[in-house]
C-alpha cells in the first residue's frame, strides 16, 4: 500500500482579494487533475480556526488525492494525502491532525 502525506505553507502577496486567491487555487487543482488524466470528484468549502479554505477529492487512475487548503491574508496552507481506497482512514487521520495557529 502506497500513501503520500504532505503539509506545507507559503507566503503570498496580498495583491488580490481572498475570493480571487481561492479561485486561483481551484483553477490550479482543476488544471493539475486534467493534466494527469484525472478528474475532480468533489470540492467543498471548509473553515479551520476561522480561516476559509477548500477540500478537494481528485481521482487519478486508482489513486485518490484528498487535499485541503486554507488562505488567510498573507499565507496559503495545504495538507494532502494520496492513497488507494484501503488507506483512506490513515489520510483522514493525518489531515484531521492539521491545525492552524494564530499568526504571531
C-alpha positions as CSV (number, residue, x, y, z in Angstrom):
1,X,0.0,0.0,0.0
2,X,1.5,3.4,-1.0
3,X,0.5,6.5,0.8
4,X,1.9,10.1,0.3
5,X,1.2,12.6,3.1
6,X,2.2,16.3,2.8
7,X,1.7,19.6,4.6
8,X,3.1,22.9,3.8
9,X,2.7,26.7,3.7
10,X,3.8,29.6,1.7
11,X,3.7,33.3,1.8
12,X,1.5,35.0,-0.8
13,X,1.4,38.7,-1.5
14,X,-1.9,40.3,-0.8
15,X,-2.3,41.8,-4.3
16,X,-5.8,40.5,-4.8
17,X,-8.9,39.6,-2.8
18,X,-9.2,36.4,-0.8
19,X,-12.0,35.3,-3.2
20,X,-9.7,35.6,-6.2
21,X,-7.0,33.7,-4.4
22,X,-9.4,30.8,-3.7
23,X,-10.4,30.9,-7.4
24,X,-6.7,30.7,-8.4
25,X,-6.1,27.6,-6.3
26,X,-9.3,25.9,-7.5
27,X,-8.2,26.6,-11.1
28,X,-4.7,25.2,-10.4
29,X,-6.3,22.0,-8.9
30,X,-8.5,21.6,-12.0
31,X,-5.6,22.1,-14.4
32,X,-3.5,19.6,-12.4
33,X,-6.3,17.0,-12.5
34,X,-6.8,17.4,-16.2
35,X,-3.1,17.3,-16.9
36,X,-2.7,14.0,-15.1
37,X,-5.7,12.4,-16.8
38,X,-7.6,12.7,-13.5
39,X,-10.9,14.2,-12.5
40,X,-12.2,16.3,-9.6
41,X,-14.7,14.2,-7.6
42,X,-15.7,17.0,-5.1
43,X,-14.9,20.5,-3.9
44,X,-16.2,21.6,-0.5
45,X,-15.9,25.0,1.3
46,X,-14.3,24.4,4.7
47,X,-13.1,26.6,7.6
48,X,-10.4,25.9,10.2
49,X,-9.6,28.4,13.1
50,X,-11.7,31.0,11.3
51,X,-9.7,30.7,8.0
52,X,-11.6,29.8,4.9
53,X,-10.5,27.0,2.6
54,X,-11.5,24.3,0.2
55,X,-11.3,20.5,0.4
56,X,-10.8,18.5,-2.9
57,X,-11.1,14.9,-3.8
58,X,-9.3,14.1,-7.1
59,X,-9.1,10.7,-8.8
60,X,-6.1,9.8,-10.9
61,X,-6.3,6.2,-12.0
62,X,-6.6,4.0,-8.9
63,X,-5.3,6.9,-6.7
64,X,-7.4,9.3,-4.7
65,X,-5.8,12.7,-3.8
66,X,-7.6,14.3,-0.9
67,X,-6.4,17.9,-0.3
68,X,-7.3,20.7,2.0
69,X,-6.0,24.2,1.6
70,X,-6.6,27.5,3.5
71,X,-5.8,31.1,2.6
72,X,-5.5,33.9,5.0
73,X,-4.3,37.5,4.5
74,X,-0.7,36.6,3.8
75,X,-0.3,32.8,3.6
76,X,-1.6,29.6,2.0
77,X,-1.6,26.4,3.9
78,X,-2.1,23.0,2.4
79,X,-2.4,19.4,3.6
80,X,-2.9,16.5,1.4
81,X,-2.8,12.7,1.1
82,X,-2.7,10.5,-1.9
83,X,-3.9,6.9,-1.4
84,X,-5.6,3.8,-2.6
85,X,-9.1,3.3,-1.1
86,X,-7.8,1.0,1.7
87,X,-5.6,3.8,3.1
88,X,-8.4,6.4,3.3
89,X,-8.6,6.3,7.2
90,X,-4.9,6.9,7.5
91,X,-5.0,10.0,5.3
92,X,-8.1,11.3,7.1
93,X,-6.4,10.9,10.5
94,X,-3.3,12.8,9.2
95,X,-5.4,15.7,7.7
96,X,-7.6,15.9,10.8
97,X,-4.4,16.5,12.9
98,X,-3.6,19.7,11.0
99,X,-4.2,22.8,13.0
100,X,-3.9,26.5,12.1
101,X,-2.4,28.6,14.8
102,X,-2.9,32.4,15.1
103,X,-0.2,34.5,13.4
104,X,2.2,35.8,16.0
